[in-house]
């Protein structure tokens, strides 16, 4: 029985949103494929995305960047964490290789922890990387131009370059420093539109607007208790926020997957992030987003969504005060120009399938 090891970055949920549809399709093509997923996300969340049997090893293989919240990077702490992470780098890679050897995979599929790729290279294990970004480019964006940072960046880049192929998921950062790349169409797990069901489950009325508040897998609580009430608008928010308002429901109590909720709402309030942007565009749901400062991936996501969906920016000050009705109306007044059809899921699964066959 062939064995696929899937390693997923611990920085937000977008990496899972990209990876799961590809693995689901790969198992459809290779029904006896055994799948192990190493991720810091909960098993319950992974089961919303992975529709196939898998073994979950809960672990954070990397940290991406250390964040103050979902939109602000703690740069000094991030750089310090990378210095610590790369101390005794060769020893760390050897330890990761030992852990990987115990699992005995036939192929590593990484989105996009580079330590895993370095370990696979040490084991001479075939490895495929896939993402719309890589941590080497993100790190270089924030790191100072000194000798220590250059050495860290070189180790990161060498790990990424060791992959058999790096699948760049559109919309993607350029990543010109990589080798053996293949650019894919966008990947989105599009949910089923069930607007009437969603309205009934949150106690809303026909004609009400549903706003899904989804800031991603990194904490960013909005002070919704202080927001003014907007007649005819119902908010769907994370249960952990503990919001107590008559016009608000917790997403976890809706009994629907995130993708189905997104496809059933009238707008999603979020920050630039691959999973939500892509799924909203494919489901033809308008997006209201708060900017992510100088996050280097954000311009590519926003440009793509402006071309393929509906994107309206809300300022952080206005969002903090709940002064967003005019922004919501702007989003609702816009028209979608086209329907997205191409998908990178099959493209990626085909490449993985061909590499898996070589390992038999």
Secondary structure, 3 states (H helix, E strand, C coil): CCEEEEEECCCCCHHHHHHHHHHHHHHHHCCCCEEEEEECCCHHHHHHHCCCCCEEEECCCCCCCCEEECCEECHHHHHHHHHHHCCCHHHHHHHHHHHHHHHCCCEEEEECCHHHHHHHHHHCCCEEEEECCCHHHHHHHHCCCCHHHHHHHHHHHHHHHCCCEEEEECCCCCCCCCCCEEEECCCCCCCCCCHHHHHHHCCCCCCCEEEEECCCCCCCCCCHHHCCCCCCEEEEECHHHCCCCCCEEEHHHCCCCHHHHHHHCCEEEEECCHHHHHHHHHHCCEEEEECCCCCCCHHHHHHHHHHHCCEEEECHHHHHHCCCHHHHHHHHHCCCCCCCCCCHHHHHHHHHHHHHHHCC
